[in-house]
Amino acid sequence: MDFLFIIVTALIAWHGLTFKDNEGKKDFVKLLFGAIALLFCLRVLFFDILGGF
């Protein structure tokens, strides 16, 4: 289940951090949610799967 969570949050983070509208500008809300998804993805990866630091 952790691997599925990592894959889904990584895809959300990638989409949110690389999205640009038709004018080439980045949307602040998508950047924010992409950054939050990246934090959750890395947290689960390092602490739940790799055993923490």
C-alpha positions, -999 to +999 in steps of 0.1 A: +000+000+000+029+023+007+043+019-028+009+028-044+008+059-022+043+069-033+034+065-069+002+085-067+017+113-047+048+114-070+026+118-100+006+146-083+038+163-073+052+161-108+021+174-124+017+203-099+054+214-101+057+212-139+022+225-150+020+257-170-011+273-185-016+285-221+003+317-214+033+299-199+027+310-163+027+286-133-004+284-111+004+291-074-022+267-061-009+238-083+027+246-072+015+246-035-003+212-038+026+198-058+051+208-031+028+193-004+024+161-023+062+159-028+067+163+010+042+134+017+058+112-009+093+117+005+081+113+041+065+079+033+095+068+013+122+077+039+104+069+072+079+041+063+098+022+036+135+029+042+132+028+080+139+064+089+170+083+098 
